[in-house]
Amino acid sequence: MSIADRYLVNLAVRKQKAPDLILLTIVSTLLAAKLEEPLQPSFRKMLRLVQSHWDIEIRLTDVLLLENSICNLLEFSFKC
């Protein structure tokens, strides 16, 4: 949640619109998993799980764009 929280704070300071919160949650979770887990998480698998469990369709391109935005805005500093 730290990644999502710091990203939202940075957006608010810049008076920019927040992304879809479900998308932000997915991307933040995947980024945290990339940092903490020994195996790379599968973005496609996560999107399939979201689709099958909650019937929410999210495009891989949206995930990658938001991941890039978070990385740039937080200047690749993911640890508090």
Jmol script that loads the backbone (N, CA, C; Angstrom):
load data "model"
ATOM      1  N   MET A   1       0.832  -1.203   0.000  1.00  0.00           N
ATOM      2  CA  MET A   1       0.000   0.000   0.000  1.00  0.00           C
ATOM      3  C   MET A   1       0.867   1.253   0.000  1.00  0.00           C
ATOM      4  N   SER A   2       2.082   1.120   0.450  1.00  0.00           N
ATOM      5  CA  SER A   2       2.974   2.272   0.483  1.00  0.00           C
ATOM      6  C   SER A   2       3.193   2.857  -0.909  1.00  0.00           C
ATOM      7  N   ILE A   3       3.363   1.992  -1.891  1.00  0.00           N
ATOM      8  CA  ILE A   3       3.590   2.473  -3.257  1.00  0.00           C
ATOM      9  C   ILE A   3       2.378   3.251  -3.743  1.00  0.00           C
ATOM     10  N   ALA A   4       1.197   2.693  -3.581  1.00  0.00           N
ATOM     11  CA  ALA A   4      -0.030   3.358  -4.023  1.00  0.00           C
ATOM     12  C   ALA A   4      -0.238   4.667  -3.273  1.00  0.00           C
ATOM     13  N   ASP A   5      -0.023   4.645  -1.969  1.00  0.00           N
ATOM     14  CA  ASP A   5      -0.219   5.836  -1.149  1.00  0.00           C
ATOM     15  C   ASP A   5       0.724   6.965  -1.568  1.00  0.00           C
ATOM     16  N   ARG A   6       2.000   6.643  -1.729  1.00  0.00           N
ATOM     17  CA  ARG A   6       2.962   7.677  -2.121  1.00  0.00           C
ATOM     18  C   ARG A   6       2.696   8.187  -3.533  1.00  0.00           C
ATOM     19  N   TYR A   7       2.247   7.308  -4.408  1.00  0.00           N
ATOM     20  CA  TYR A   7       1.896   7.731  -5.768  1.00  0.00           C
ATOM     21  C   TYR A   7       0.715   8.703  -5.736  1.00  0.00           C
ATOM     22  N   LEU A   8      -0.331   8.365  -4.969  1.00  0.00           N
ATOM     23  CA  LEU A   8      -1.499   9.240  -4.877  1.00  0.00           C
ATOM     24  C   LEU A   8      -1.146  10.591  -4.261  1.00  0.00           C
ATOM     25  N   VAL A   9      -0.284  10.602  -3.252  1.00  0.00           N
ATOM     26  CA  VAL A   9       0.146  11.862  -2.635  1.00  0.00           C
ATOM     27  C   VAL A   9       0.866  12.725  -3.665  1.00  0.00           C
ATOM     28  N   ASN A  10       1.761  12.119  -4.431  1.00  0.00           N
ATOM     29  CA  ASN A  10       2.480  12.867  -5.457  1.00  0.00           C
ATOM     30  C   ASN A  10       1.542  13.424  -6.521  1.00  0.00           C
ATOM     31  N   LEU A  11       0.538  12.653  -6.891  1.00  0.00           N
ATOM     32  CA  LEU A  11      -0.445  13.149  -7.857  1.00  0.00           C
ATOM     33  C   LEU A  11      -1.225  14.329  -7.276  1.00  0.00           C
ATOM     34  N   ALA A  12      -1.622  14.220  -6.010  1.00  0.00           N
ATOM     35  CA  ALA A  12      -2.383  15.295  -5.367  1.00  0.00           C
ATOM     36  C   ALA A  12      -1.576  16.580  -5.289  1.00  0.00           C
ATOM     37  N   VAL A  13      -0.301  16.452  -4.955  1.00  0.00           N
ATOM     38  CA  VAL A  13       0.576  17.637  -4.882  1.00  0.00           C
ATOM     39  C   VAL A  13       0.654  18.316  -6.244  1.00  0.00           C
ATOM     40  N   ARG A  14       0.667  17.521  -7.295  1.00  0.00           N
ATOM     41  CA  ARG A  14       0.756  18.056  -8.657  1.00  0.00           C
ATOM     42  C   ARG A  14      -0.621  18.391  -9.231  1.00  0.00           C
ATOM     43  N   LYS A  15      -1.661  18.165  -8.429  1.00  0.00           N
ATOM     44  CA  LYS A  15      -3.048  18.407  -8.842  1.00  0.00           C
ATOM     45  C   LYS A  15      -3.417  17.625 -10.108  1.00  0.00           C
ATOM     46  N   GLN A  16      -2.944  16.368 -10.133  1.00  0.00           N
ATOM     47  CA  GLN A  16      -3.252  15.471 -11.252  1.00  0.00           C
ATOM     48  C   GLN A  16      -4.318  14.482 -10.830  1.00  0.00           C
ATOM     49  N   LYS A  17      -5.055  14.011 -11.797  1.00  0.00           N
ATOM     50  CA  LYS A  17      -6.146  13.076 -11.554  1.00  0.00           C
ATOM     51  C   LYS A  17      -5.597  11.698 -11.162  1.00  0.00           C
ATOM     52  N   ALA A  18      -6.232  11.075 -10.207  1.00  0.00           N
ATOM     53  CA  ALA A  18      -5.853   9.729  -9.771  1.00  0.00           C
ATOM     54  C   ALA A  18      -6.339   8.701 -10.792  1.00  0.00           C
ATOM     55  N   PRO A  19      -5.592   7.610 -10.957  1.00  0.00           N
ATOM     56  CA  PRO A  19      -6.047   6.555 -11.856  1.00  0.00           C
ATOM     57  C   PRO A  19      -7.162   5.735 -11.212  1.00  0.00           C
ATOM     58  N   ASP A  20      -7.713   4.844 -11.975  1.00  0.00           N
ATOM     59  CA  ASP A  20      -8.693   3.898 -11.454  1.00  0.00           C
ATOM     60  C   ASP A  20      -8.064   3.159 -10.275  1.00  0.00           C
ATOM     61  N   LEU A  21      -8.747   3.107  -9.154  1.00  0.00           N
ATOM     62  CA  LEU A  21      -8.165   2.527  -7.950  1.00  0.00           C
ATOM     63  C   LEU A  21      -7.948   1.017  -8.040  1.00  0.00           C
ATOM     64  N   ILE A  22      -8.776   0.335  -8.794  1.00  0.00           N
ATOM     65  CA  ILE A  22      -8.558  -1.100  -8.980  1.00  0.00           C
ATOM     66  C   ILE A  22      -7.270  -1.318  -9.763  1.00  0.00           C
ATOM     67  N   LEU A  23      -7.085  -0.546 -10.819  1.00  0.00           N
ATOM     68  CA  LEU A  23      -5.859  -0.640 -11.608  1.00  0.00           C
ATOM     69  C   LEU A  23      -4.649  -0.281 -10.756  1.00  0.00           C
ATOM     70  N   LEU A  24      -4.746   0.768  -9.966  1.00  0.00           N
ATOM     71  CA  LEU A  24      -3.644   1.171  -9.088  1.00  0.00           C
ATOM     72  C   LEU A  24      -3.313   0.079  -8.078  1.00  0.00           C
ATOM     73  N   THR A  25      -4.319  -0.567  -7.539  1.00  0.00           N
ATOM     74  CA  THR A  25      -4.106  -1.653  -6.581  1.00  0.00           C
ATOM     75  C   THR A  25      -3.365  -2.816  -7.236  1.00  0.00           C
ATOM     76  N   ILE A  26      -3.784  -3.182  -8.426  1.00  0.00           N
ATOM     77  CA  ILE A  26      -3.136  -4.285  -9.142  1.00  0.00           C
ATOM     78  C   ILE A  26      -1.682  -3.952  -9.446  1.00  0.00           C
ATOM     79  N   VAL A  27      -1.439  -2.782  -9.981  1.00  0.00           N
ATOM     80  CA  VAL A  27      -0.075  -2.398 -10.357  1.00  0.00           C
ATOM     81  C   VAL A  27       0.813  -2.273  -9.122  1.00  0.00           C
ATOM     82  N   SER A  28       0.302  -1.690  -8.057  1.00  0.00           N
ATOM     83  CA  SER A  28       1.091  -1.552  -6.825  1.00  0.00           C
ATOM     84  C   SER A  28       1.441  -2.915  -6.240  1.00  0.00           C
ATOM     85  N   THR A  29       0.484  -3.827  -6.270  1.00  0.00           N
ATOM     86  CA  THR A  29       0.726  -5.183  -5.779  1.00  0.00           C
ATOM     87  C   THR A  29       1.791  -5.886  -6.613  1.00  0.00           C
ATOM     88  N   LEU A  30       1.704  -5.736  -7.923  1.00  0.00           N
ATOM     89  CA  LEU A  30       2.690  -6.365  -8.801  1.00  0.00           C
ATOM     90  C   LEU A  30       4.078  -5.753  -8.623  1.00  0.00           C
ATOM     91  N   LEU A  31       4.138  -4.446  -8.451  1.00  0.00           N
ATOM     92  CA  LEU A  31       5.435  -3.799  -8.209  1.00  0.00           C
ATOM     93  C   LEU A  31       6.040  -4.287  -6.894  1.00  0.00           C
ATOM     94  N   ALA A  32       5.233  -4.376  -5.862  1.00  0.00           N
ATOM     95  CA  ALA A  32       5.728  -4.859  -4.571  1.00  0.00           C
ATOM     96  C   ALA A  32       6.210  -6.302  -4.692  1.00  0.00           C
ATOM     97  N   ALA A  33       5.488  -7.111  -5.453  1.00  0.00           N
ATOM     98  CA  ALA A  33       5.896  -8.504  -5.646  1.00  0.00           C
ATOM     99  C   ALA A  33       7.211  -8.580  -6.410  1.00  0.00           C
ATOM    100  N   LYS A  34       7.389  -7.708  -7.374  1.00  0.00           N
ATOM    101  CA  LYS A  34       8.660  -7.672  -8.113  1.00  0.00           C
ATOM    102  C   LYS A  34       9.828  -7.384  -7.173  1.00  0.00           C
ATOM    103  N   LEU A  35       9.584  -6.542  -6.196  1.00  0.00           N
ATOM    104  CA  LEU A  35      10.646  -6.148  -5.272  1.00  0.00           C
ATOM    105  C   LEU A  35      10.913  -7.210  -4.211  1.00  0.00           C
ATOM    106  N   GLU A  36       9.892  -7.905  -3.767  1.00  0.00           N
ATOM    107  CA  GLU A  36      10.013  -8.773  -2.604  1.00  0.00           C
ATOM    108  C   GLU A  36      10.086 -10.270  -2.895  1.00  0.00           C
ATOM    109  N   GLU A  37       9.544 -10.691  -3.999  1.00  0.00           N
ATOM    110  CA  GLU A  37       9.458 -12.124  -4.283  1.00  0.00           C
ATOM    111  C   GLU A  37      10.611 -12.579  -5.176  1.00  0.00           C
ATOM    112  N   PRO A  38      11.089 -13.805  -4.982  1.00  0.00           N
ATOM    113  CA  PRO A  38      12.191 -14.302  -5.801  1.00  0.00           C
ATOM    114  C   PRO A  38      11.779 -14.592  -7.252  1.00  0.00           C
ATOM    115  N   LEU A  39      10.516 -14.874  -7.485  1.00  0.00           N
ATOM    116  CA  LEU A  39      10.025 -15.123  -8.839  1.00  0.00           C
ATOM    117  C   LEU A  39       9.249 -13.913  -9.341  1.00  0.00           C
ATOM    118  N   GLN A  40       9.439 -13.586 -10.610  1.00  0.00           N
ATOM    119  CA  GLN A  40       8.717 -12.467 -11.203  1.00  0.00           C
ATOM    120  C   GLN A  40       7.221 -12.764 -11.249  1.00  0.00           C
ATOM    121  N   PRO A  41       6.382 -11.829 -10.842  1.00  0.00           N
ATOM    122  CA  PRO A  41       4.939 -12.043 -10.956  1.00  0.00           C
ATOM    123  C   PRO A  41       4.502 -11.946 -12.420  1.00  0.00           C
ATOM    124  N   SER A  42       3.436 -12.617 -12.743  1.00  0.00           N
ATOM    125  CA  SER A  42       2.904 -12.589 -14.096  1.00  0.00           C
ATOM    126  C   SER A  42       1.768 -11.573 -14.185  1.00  0.00           C
ATOM    127  N   PHE A  43       1.988 -10.524 -14.954  1.00  0.00           N
ATOM    128  CA  PHE A  43       0.945  -9.517 -15.138  1.00  0.00           C
ATOM    129  C   PHE A  43      -0.269 -10.136 -15.817  1.00  0.00           C
ATOM    130  N   ARG A  44      -0.033 -10.936 -16.828  1.00  0.00           N
ATOM    131  CA  ARG A  44      -1.150 -11.547 -17.553  1.00  0.00           C
ATOM    132  C   ARG A  44      -1.977 -12.461 -16.640  1.00  0.00           C
ATOM    133  N   LYS A  45      -1.292 -13.223 -15.794  1.00  0.00           N
ATOM    134  CA  LYS A  45      -2.008 -14.113 -14.867  1.00  0.00           C
ATOM    135  C   LYS A  45      -2.837 -13.301 -13.878  1.00  0.00           C
ATOM    136  N   MET A  46      -2.277 -12.220 -13.369  1.00  0.00           N
ATOM    137  CA  MET A  46      -3.014 -11.361 -12.441  1.00  0.00           C
ATOM    138  C   MET A  46      -4.261 -10.792 -13.118  1.00  0.00           C
ATOM    139  N   LEU A  47      -4.134 -10.359 -14.350  1.00  0.00           N
ATOM    140  CA  LEU A  47      -5.281  -9.800 -15.065  1.00  0.00           C
ATOM    141  C   LEU A  47      -6.343 -10.858 -15.327  1.00  0.00           C
ATOM    142  N   ARG A  48      -5.915 -12.092 -15.608  1.00  0.00           N
ATOM    143  CA  ARG A  48      -6.891 -13.185 -15.787  1.00  0.00           C
ATOM    144  C   ARG A  48      -7.620 -13.469 -14.476  1.00  0.00           C
ATOM    145  N   LEU A  49      -6.888 -13.446 -13.361  1.00  0.00           N
ATOM    146  CA  LEU A  49      -7.526 -13.680 -12.059  1.00  0.00           C
ATOM    147  C   LEU A  49      -8.551 -12.599 -11.735  1.00  0.00           C
ATOM    148  N   VAL A  50      -8.203 -11.361 -11.988  1.00  0.00           N
ATOM    149  CA  VAL A  50      -9.131 -10.252 -11.744  1.00  0.00           C
ATOM    150  C   VAL A  50     -10.374 -10.415 -12.617  1.00  0.00           C
ATOM    151  N   GLN A  51     -10.157 -10.771 -13.874  1.00  0.00           N
ATOM    152  CA  GLN A  51     -11.268 -10.966 -14.803  1.00  0.00           C
ATOM    153  C   GLN A  51     -12.183 -12.100 -14.330  1.00  0.00           C
ATOM    154  N   SER A  52     -11.595 -13.213 -13.929  1.00  0.00           N
ATOM    155  CA  SER A  52     -12.418 -14.374 -13.557  1.00  0.00           C
ATOM    156  C   SER A  52     -13.105 -14.200 -12.199  1.00  0.00           C
ATOM    157  N   HIS A  53     -12.451 -13.550 -11.244  1.00  0.00           N
ATOM    158  CA  HIS A  53     -13.039 -13.413  -9.903  1.00  0.00           C
ATOM    159  C   HIS A  53     -14.013 -12.247  -9.780  1.00  0.00           C
ATOM    160  N   TRP A  54     -13.686 -11.126 -10.423  1.00  0.00           N
ATOM    161  CA  TRP A  54     -14.508  -9.925 -10.237  1.00  0.00           C
ATOM    162  C   TRP A  54     -15.144  -9.413 -11.521  1.00  0.00           C
ATOM    163  N   ASP A  55     -14.924 -10.127 -12.617  1.00  0.00           N
ATOM    164  CA  ASP A  55     -15.489  -9.741 -13.909  1.00  0.00           C
ATOM    165  C   ASP A  55     -15.115  -8.301 -14.288  1.00  0.00           C
ATOM    166  N   ILE A  56     -13.854  -7.968 -14.031  1.00  0.00           N
ATOM    167  CA  ILE A  56     -13.329  -6.649 -14.385  1.00  0.00           C
ATOM    168  C   ILE A  56     -12.234  -6.862 -15.410  1.00  0.00           C
ATOM    169  N   GLU A  57     -12.406  -6.230 -16.566  1.00  0.00           N
ATOM    170  CA  GLU A  57     -11.406  -6.399 -17.619  1.00  0.00           C
ATOM    171  C   GLU A  57     -10.452  -5.204 -17.617  1.00  0.00           C
ATOM    172  N   ILE A  58      -9.176  -5.510 -17.480  1.00  0.00           N
ATOM    173  CA  ILE A  58      -8.131  -4.492 -17.491  1.00  0.00           C
ATOM    174  C   ILE A  58      -7.134  -4.872 -18.573  1.00  0.00           C
ATOM    175  N   ARG A  59      -6.773  -3.894 -19.390  1.00  0.00           N
ATOM    176  CA  ARG A  59      -5.835  -4.164 -20.488  1.00  0.00           C
ATOM    177  C   ARG A  59      -4.396  -4.142 -19.987  1.00  0.00           C
ATOM    178  N   LEU A  60      -3.589  -5.009 -20.531  1.00  0.00           N
ATOM    179  CA  LEU A  60      -2.172  -5.076 -20.180  1.00  0.00           C
ATOM    180  C   LEU A  60      -1.488  -3.739 -20.468  1.00  0.00           C
ATOM    181  N   THR A  61      -1.872  -3.074 -21.538  1.00  0.00           N
ATOM    182  CA  THR A  61      -1.252  -1.783 -21.862  1.00  0.00           C
ATOM    183  C   THR A  61      -1.520  -0.754 -20.765  1.00  0.00           C
ATOM    184  N   ASP A  62      -2.716  -0.786 -20.172  1.00  0.00           N
ATOM    185  CA  ASP A  62      -3.026   0.140 -19.073  1.00  0.00           C
ATOM    186  C   ASP A  62      -2.152  -0.156 -17.855  1.00  0.00           C
ATOM    187  N   VAL A  63      -1.930  -1.436 -17.585  1.00  0.00           N
ATOM    188  CA  VAL A  63      -1.074  -1.839 -16.465  1.00  0.00           C
ATOM    189  C   VAL A  63       0.355  -1.332 -16.690  1.00  0.00           C
ATOM    190  N   LEU A  64       0.863  -1.560 -17.887  1.00  0.00           N
ATOM    191  CA  LEU A  64       2.240  -1.157 -18.187  1.00  0.00           C
ATOM    192  C   LEU A  64       2.418   0.364 -18.174  1.00  0.00           C
ATOM    193  N   LEU A  65       1.423   1.079 -18.672  1.00  0.00           N
ATOM    194  CA  LEU A  65       1.496   2.544 -18.646  1.00  0.00           C
ATOM    195  C   LEU A  65       1.487   3.079 -17.216  1.00  0.00           C
ATOM    196  N   LEU A  66       0.631   2.517 -16.375  1.00  0.00           N
ATOM    197  CA  LEU A  66       0.579   2.973 -14.984  1.00  0.00           C
ATOM    198  C   LEU A  66       1.847   2.574 -14.240  1.00  0.00           C
ATOM    199  N   GLU A  67       2.357   1.385 -14.502  1.00  0.00           N
ATOM    200  CA  GLU A  67       3.609   0.974 -13.869  1.00  0.00           C
ATOM    201  C   GLU A  67       4.728   1.961 -14.227  1.00  0.00           C
ATOM    202  N   ASN A  68       4.801   2.329 -15.475  1.00  0.00           N
ATOM    203  CA  ASN A  68       5.801   3.299 -15.924  1.00  0.00           C
ATOM    204  C   ASN A  68       5.599   4.649 -15.238  1.00  0.00           C
ATOM    205  N   SER A  69       4.369   5.083 -15.135  1.00  0.00           N
ATOM    206  CA  SER A  69       4.060   6.351 -14.486  1.00  0.00           C
ATOM    207  C   SER A  69       4.463   6.337 -13.011  1.00  0.00           C
ATOM    208  N   ILE A  70       4.160   5.245 -12.323  1.00  0.00           N
ATOM    209  CA  ILE A  70       4.525   5.122 -10.905  1.00  0.00           C
ATOM    210  C   ILE A  70       6.038   5.137 -10.746  1.00  0.00           C
ATOM    211  N   CYS A  71       6.724   4.354 -11.560  1.00  0.00           N
ATOM    212  CA  CYS A  71       8.192   4.299 -11.478  1.00  0.00           C
ATOM    213  C   CYS A  71       8.814   5.670 -11.690  1.00  0.00           C
ATOM    214  N   ASN A  72       8.324   6.388 -12.678  1.00  0.00           N
ATOM    215  CA  ASN A  72       8.870   7.717 -12.963  1.00  0.00           C
ATOM    216  C   ASN A  72       8.533   8.732 -11.877  1.00  0.00           C
ATOM    217  N   LEU A  73       7.284   8.738 -11.442  1.00  0.00           N
ATOM    218  CA  LEU A  73       6.875   9.729 -10.442  1.00  0.00           C
ATOM    219  C   LEU A  73       7.561   9.498  -9.105  1.00  0.00           C
ATOM    220  N   LEU A  74       7.742   8.236  -8.726  1.00  0.00           N
ATOM    221  CA  LEU A  74       8.407   7.924  -7.461  1.00  0.00           C
ATOM    222  C   LEU A  74       9.930   7.847  -7.629  1.00  0.00           C
ATOM    223  N   GLU A  75      10.390   8.114  -8.842  1.00  0.00           N
ATOM    224  CA  GLU A  75      11.819   8.102  -9.162  1.00  0.00           C
ATOM    225  C   GLU A  75      12.463   6.764  -8.763  1.00  0.00           C
ATOM    226  N   PHE A  76      11.745   5.690  -8.998  1.00  0.00           N
ATOM    227  CA  PHE A  76      12.191   4.325  -8.721  1.00  0.00           C
ATOM    228  C   PHE A  76      12.557   4.104  -7.253  1.00  0.00           C
ATOM    229  N   SER A  77      12.018   4.923  -6.384  1.00  0.00           N
ATOM    230  CA  SER A  77      12.256   4.778  -4.942  1.00  0.00           C
ATOM    231  C   SER A  77      11.017   4.148  -4.315  1.00  0.00           C
ATOM    232  N   PHE A  78      11.046   2.823  -4.162  1.00  0.00           N
ATOM    233  CA  PHE A  78       9.868   2.112  -3.697  1.00  0.00           C
ATOM    234  C   PHE A  78       9.885   1.804  -2.217  1.00  0.00           C
ATOM    235  N   LYS A  79      11.004   1.916  -1.586  1.00  0.00           N
ATOM    236  CA  LYS A  79      11.114   1.654  -0.138  1.00  0.00           C
ATOM    237  C   LYS A  79      10.902   2.948   0.618  1.00  0.00           C
ATOM    238  N   CYS A  80      10.228   2.858   1.751  1.00  0.00           N
ATOM    239  CA  CYS A  80      10.000   4.048   2.575  1.00  0.00           C
ATOM    240  C   CYS A  80      11.275   4.447   3.291  1.00  0.00           C
TER     241      CYS A  80
END
end "model"
wireframe off; spacefill off
backbone 0.3
color backbone group
